[in-house]
Amino acid sequence: MIKIYLSIFLLMLGLSISSNAQDPQFSQFYAAPLYLNPGFAGSAELARVGINYRNQWPSYPTQFVTYSAYFDYYFDEYNSGLGLLLLSDKEGLAGLNTNSVAVQYAYQLRLTDNLIFRPGLEGSYTMRNIDKGNLLFGDQIDFDGPFKDLTDDPIIGSDFRSNYFDFGAGGLLYTDRLWVGFAAHHLLMPINSFVDASSQLDIKYSVHAGYKILLPTATNLHFQGGYRDISITPTMLYKQQGQFSQMDAGMYFTYEPFVFGAWYRGLPFKPVEGIPNHESVIFLAGISTNGLHIGYSYDYTISKLSIATGGAHEISVRYEFFLGDPRKPPKNVRQLPCPKF
């Protein structure tokens, strides 16, 4: 009986005809820079390639699995960065699949000797679909026998596909220690429903910031021909999409080449229908060496869903390398580097 009601609920969720759909999220948000903000395109001032994987609620059949891959490059002579972002997301038993490709451009503008602004733009194309074979309709349910194989529900004649173009913009302002960014995605508010031509995707707004605090011992320890990075970096991310809002706040502790982090996700001052808005506590461990960065994080659920969901596992890998003239040092060495996350 529980499985029957769960299937009906998931069907309603998968067909969602309201405008309250939300984008996938990454707990390691700074390890998915192009997904966070198009202003990050080319921000490493090197060539950069990366992948992200997230499995949310693995103990439930309703798990959400998200993959992303990206490549970006900085064109020194044009003060410009270009980025390519691929995203694939699968939700729930109904097999709601979302696949998108985005192209980004960012311009690097030096305001002062120690202050840089990077406005960025993004154009994307998204394809969404549902596997009809995974859907269960009311006329297929027989409480006295097995489920019927066929349904007469007229909605089954729907295409269950939604493809659309979209647009986003963002900006990043930073020094060598402090950064503040903002972004707005889904500026075209595209139709994303399979059955309701009036259902639009809400604009997603985000603000993110951080400050890197070098510990005193960092200047006394040499590492791989330079100084070892020993620092604490408080960070935050606030997002709002339609009626939904969320904040991640925490910090990294870096003892090069190792990185550890912890964050809290929720909005305790903004309860949802009288229920405290506490979602999870996130723990991170990673390593960075010779341009290779690998991170693993786990979301420990503290909401009413409880840890029985299995929380969320996330892995990030990125690699930064130089593709320019070997006789000319890369710009990230010659000038003020973009902050590393």
C-alpha positions in Angstrom: 0.0 0.0 0.0 2.8 2.4 0.9 4.5 1.7 -2.4 1.3 2.5 -4.3 0.9 5.9 -2.7 4.6 6.6 -3.1 4.3 5.9 -6.8 1.4 8.2 -7.2 3.2 10.9 -5.3 6.3 10.5 -7.4 4.3 10.7 -10.6 2.8 14.0 -9.5 6.2 15.3 -8.6 7.7 14.2 -11.9 4.9 15.8 -14.0 5.0 19.0 -11.9 3.0 21.5 -13.8 3.7 24.3 -11.4 6.4 26.9 -11.6 8.2 25.7 -8.5 10.8 23.4 -10.1 14.3 23.8 -8.7 17.7 23.4 -10.2 20.1 20.6 -9.1 22.6 21.7 -6.5 26.2 20.9 -5.6 27.4 21.0 -2.0 31.0 21.6 -3.3 29.7 24.7 -5.1 33.1 26.3 -5.6 34.3 23.0 -7.2 31.6 23.5 -9.8 32.5 27.1 -10.8 30.9 27.3 -14.2 27.6 25.9 -12.8 27.7 28.5 -10.0 28.4 31.6 -12.0 29.4 32.3 -15.7 31.8 35.0 -14.3 34.1 32.1 -13.4 34.7 31.1 -17.0 38.5 31.3 -17.5 39.0 32.4 -13.9 41.9 30.1 -13.3 43.8 32.0 -16.1 44.8 28.6 -17.3 43.1 25.7 -19.2 40.8 23.9 -16.8 38.7 20.7 -17.1 36.5 19.2 -14.3 33.8 16.8 -13.5 31.2 16.6 -10.6 29.1 13.8 -9.4 26.3 13.9 -6.8 24.0 11.2 -5.5 21.3 12.5 -3.2 19.2 10.2 -1.0 20.8 6.9 -2.1 18.8 4.9 0.4 15.5 5.8 -1.3 14.4 4.7 -4.7 13.6 8.4 -5.3 17.3 9.3 -5.4 18.6 12.3 -7.4 21.8 11.7 -9.4 23.6 14.6 -11.1 26.6 14.7 -13.3 28.5 17.7 -14.7 31.5 18.2 -16.9 33.2 21.5 -17.9 36.1 23.0 -19.7 37.2 26.6 -19.8 40.2 28.5 -21.1 41.6 32.0 -20.6 42.6 34.1 -23.6 45.3 36.3 -22.2 45.5 38.7 -25.2 41.8 39.4 -25.0 41.3 39.4 -21.2 38.5 36.9 -21.9 37.5 33.5 -20.7 35.3 30.9 -22.6 33.6 27.9 -21.0 31.6 24.9 -21.9 29.4 23.2 -19.3 27.5 19.9 -19.7 24.9 18.8 -17.1 22.9 15.6 -16.7 20.3 15.1 -13.9 18.0 12.1 -13.2 15.2 12.4 -10.6 13.1 9.8 -8.9 11.3 6.6 -10.0 9.6 8.3 -13.0 13.1 8.7 -14.5 12.8 12.5 -15.1 15.9 13.2 -17.2 17.4 16.7 -17.7 20.3 17.2 -20.0 21.8 20.6 -20.9 24.7 22.2 -22.6 25.9 25.8 -21.9 28.4 28.1 -23.5 29.9 30.9 -21.3 31.9 34.1 -21.8 33.5 36.3 -19.2 35.6 39.4 -19.5 38.3 40.2 -17.0 38.5 43.9 -16.1 41.2 45.2 -13.7 39.7 48.0 -11.7 42.7 48.7 -9.6 46.1 47.0 -8.9 44.4 44.7 -6.4 40.7 44.6 -7.6 39.3 42.6 -10.5 35.8 42.4 -11.9 34.6 39.6 -14.2 31.1 40.0 -15.8 29.9 36.8 -17.5 27.2 35.7 -19.8 25.7 32.2 -20.5 23.6 30.7 -23.3 22.2 27.2 -22.9 19.9 24.6 -24.4 18.1 22.0 -22.2 16.3 18.8 -23.0 13.9 17.1 -20.5 12.0 13.9 -20.8 10.3 11.1 -18.8 10.4 7.3 -19.5 6.7 6.5 -19.8 7.4 2.9 -18.9 8.2 4.0 -15.3 4.9 5.8 -14.8 1.9 4.4 -12.8 -1.6 5.8 -13.3 -4.7 5.5 -11.2 -6.6 3.2 -13.5 -3.7 0.7 -13.4 -4.1 0.2 -9.7 -6.2 -2.8 -8.6 -6.2 -3.3 -4.8 -7.5 -6.8 -5.2 -4.9 -8.0 -7.8 -1.8 -7.1 -9.8 -1.3 -3.8 -11.6 -2.8 -3.4 -15.1 -0.2 -3.1 -17.9 -2.1 -0.4 -19.8 -3.7 2.9 -18.9 -6.5 4.9 -20.5 -5.4 8.1 -18.9 -5.4 10.8 -21.7 -2.2 12.3 -20.3 -0.2 9.3 -21.6 -0.6 10.8 -25.1 1.6 13.8 -24.1 5.0 13.9 -25.6 6.7 14.0 -22.1 9.5 16.2 -23.7 10.4 19.8 -23.0 13.3 21.4 -24.9 14.2 25.1 -24.5 16.9 27.8 -24.9 17.8 29.8 -21.8 20.1 32.7 -20.8 22.0 33.6 -17.6 24.4 36.3 -16.4 26.7 36.9 -13.5 29.6 38.7 -12.1 32.6 38.2 -9.8 34.5 40.9 -7.9 37.7 39.9 -6.1 41.1 40.7 -4.7 43.8 38.1 -3.8 41.9 37.3 -0.5 38.3 38.4 -0.8 35.6 37.7 -3.4 31.9 38.4 -3.9 29.9 37.0 -6.8 26.3 37.1 -8.0 24.4 35.3 -10.7 21.0 35.0 -12.3 20.0 31.9 -14.3 16.8 31.2 -16.3 16.4 34.9 -17.3 14.1 33.8 -20.2 11.9 31.9 -17.7 11.3 29.1 -20.3 8.3 26.7 -20.3 9.6 23.5 -18.6 6.4 21.6 -18.1 5.3 18.6 -20.2 1.6 19.3 -20.0 1.1 22.9 -19.0 2.1 25.6 -21.6 1.8 28.3 -19.0 4.2 26.8 -16.5 7.5 28.7 -16.4 10.8 28.0 -14.8 11.6 30.6 -12.1 14.7 32.8 -12.2 17.4 31.5 -9.9 19.3 34.2 -8.1 22.5 33.5 -6.1 25.0 35.4 -4.1 28.3 33.9 -3.0 31.3 35.2 -1.1 34.5 34.2 0.8 37.6 35.5 2.5 40.9 33.7 2.7 42.8 34.1 6.0 46.4 33.1 5.9 47.7 31.6 9.1 51.0 33.0 10.5 53.0 29.8 9.9 52.2 29.9 6.1 55.1 32.2 5.4 57.6 29.9 7.1 56.9 26.6 5.3 58.1 25.8 1.8 56.2 23.4 -0.4 57.1 22.3 -4.0 59.4 25.2 -4.6 57.0 27.8 -3.1 55.2 28.6 0.1 52.8 26.1 1.6 49.2 27.3 1.7 48.0 27.1 5.3 44.7 29.0 5.6 41.1 29.2 6.8 38.5 30.3 4.3 35.0 31.2 5.4 32.5 31.0 2.5 28.8 31.3 1.9 26.2 30.8 -0.8 22.6 32.1 -0.8 20.1 31.0 -3.5 16.5 31.9 -4.2 14.3 30.4 -6.9 10.6 31.1 -6.8 9.4 30.6 -3.3 12.4 28.4 -2.3 15.5 29.9 -0.7 18.6 28.3 0.8 21.9 29.2 2.4 25.2 27.3 2.7 27.7 28.7 5.2 30.9 27.2 6.5 34.7 27.2 5.9 37.6 25.4 4.4 40.8 24.6 6.3 43.8 24.2 3.9 47.1 22.6 4.8 48.5 22.2 1.4 48.1 19.7 -0.3 45.1 18.8 2.0 41.8 20.5 2.3 39.0 20.0 4.9 35.7 21.7 5.1 32.4 21.9 6.9 29.1 23.7 6.1 25.6 24.2 7.4 22.7 24.2 4.9 19.4 25.8 5.9 17.7 29.0 6.9 16.8 28.8 10.6 15.2 32.3 10.5 12.9 31.4 7.6 10.8 28.3 8.6 8.8 26.6 5.9 5.1 26.3 6.8 6.1 26.4 10.5 8.8 23.7 10.2 12.4 24.8 11.0 14.4 25.1 7.9 17.4 22.9 8.7 18.6 20.6 5.9 22.0 19.2 6.4 25.6 19.5 7.7 28.2 18.9 5.0 31.7 17.6 5.5 34.5 17.8 2.9 38.0 16.2 2.5 40.2 16.9 -0.5 43.7 17.0 -1.9 45.3 19.5 -4.4 48.6 18.9 -6.0 50.3 19.9 -9.3 47.1 21.3 -10.7 45.0 18.3 -9.8 42.1 18.9 -7.3 40.0 16.0 -5.9 37.3 16.4 -3.3 34.7 14.2 -1.6 31.8 15.5 0.5 28.9 14.0 2.5 25.7 15.7 3.4 24.4 14.5 6.8 20.7 15.1 6.7 19.3 16.9 9.8 15.8 17.8 8.4 12.6 15.8 9.1 13.6 13.4 6.3 16.3 12.1 8.7 19.6 10.3 7.9 17.6 7.3 6.7 17.6 9.0 3.3 21.4 8.2 3.1 22.3 11.8 2.9 24.2 12.8 -0.2 27.6 11.8 -1.6 29.5 14.1 -3.9 32.8 13.8 -5.8 34.6 16.6 -7.7 37.8 16.4 -9.9 39.4 19.2 -11.8 42.7 19.7 -13.5 44.4 23.0 -14.4 47.2 23.2 -17.0 49.0 25.7 -19.2 48.4 25.6 -23.0 50.2 28.8 -24.0 53.6 29.7 -25.3 56.1 27.7 -23.1 58.6 30.7 -23.4 56.1 32.9 -21.7 54.9 32.2 -18.1 51.1 31.8 -17.6 49.3 34.9 -16.5 48.3 33.3 -13.2 52.0 33.5 -12.3 52.7 36.9 -13.8 49.7 38.8 -12.3 47.3 38.7 -9.4 45.7 35.2 -9.5 42.0 34.5 -9.1 41.3 33.0 -5.6 41.5 29.2 -5.5 38.6 27.4 -3.9 
